[in-house]
Structures are given as C-alpha cells and as structure tokens.
Amino acid sequence: MNTATARYAGHLRTEATHIASGNTILTDAPVDNHGRGEAFSPTDLVSAALGSCMMTIMGIVAERLALDLTGVTYNVTKHMAADPRRIRQIDVQFHLPASLSTKERTVLENAARTCPVALSLNPEIRQEVQFEYAG
C-alpha cells in the first residue's frame, strides 16, 4: 500500500497526502532556488524529518524507562552545498531537562543517533547533533 500520494500544484509547489491519516503537506521551492518559500522545501522536510525521527525514538525509549519528555524541544538547521545542489549538513540541537541521569542521557543520545532517518541518510550528509541539558 502507498504511504502517500502527491500532486504538482504548479509554481514549484507540491501537495502530498498521507494515505493513513489524510493529512497533507505542501512544499515550495526555496526562494534561493526559484521558489516562493511559502512552505517547507523538500530539503527542509528531510532536515525536519531527521529531528522528528530522533525525538520519536527518544520518546519510545523514554516511555520504556518511565521518563516524561513532554516539552522537550529541538532546533534543526540545514546547510546546502552547490554543484550539485544537495544537503551537506544537518544540525540538530535538543533541549532536555537537567534532571536526567548520566545513564539516561547516554541511552537517549544513542537512541537519537541511531534513528531510522539518521541511518538512512547518505553518509556524505554530516549530522551534527547536540544535546543541551538545562532547567
């Protein structure tokens, strides 16, 4: 069964529909590549998917350890290369509670770094992941 269907809406925009939920995602080409930049670009989605996948896997591990990660945040920054145009680096910065033990931190950080998206990306794409503990 298909995961998603999509259609080209014109003007460098696509609309993808997730089959199981019916949710839709719009993409636009970025302003620096002939687009309007009014929605995620496809490479933005790849970058956001890395952070979301890492957080999801950390959430699965946290539930197993009876930890509540509700409210944890992360930032994603994408760096592009030219010739050929591609993602060269994705920075992910997590903001986690300081109350986590050293063992919990190690387990969560390992879970993040081994999420399916992280393991699926081309090894030439550098993944810079930082974990900040505060509060």
Secondary structure, DSSP 4 states (H G I P E B T S, - for coil): --SEEEEEEETTEEEEEETTT--EEEEE--GGGTS--SS--HHHHHHHHHHHHHHHHHHHHHHHTT---TT-EEEEEEEEETTTTEEEEEEEEEEEETTS-HHHHHHHHHHHHTSHHHHHS-TTSEEEEEEEEE-
